[in-house]
């Protein structure tokens, strides 16, 4: 899992939970927010354009337990 996308993703998840959003909704919102960060992905990889919407960046994260 990419370090930068993980940091962005988890920061968003925990910010949402802190603000009172349910855990499953926080996970969904973080994924959607990550999808919009393509410009940062280009800076990190400096190769062909890549989108954080690719499952490589968000699919490893699942919710375990009661949502």
Buried (B, 14 or more C-beta within 10 A) or exposed (E): EBEBBBEBBEEBBEBBBEEEBEBEEBBBBBBEBBBEBBEBBBEBEEEEEBBBBBEEBBEEBEEEEEE
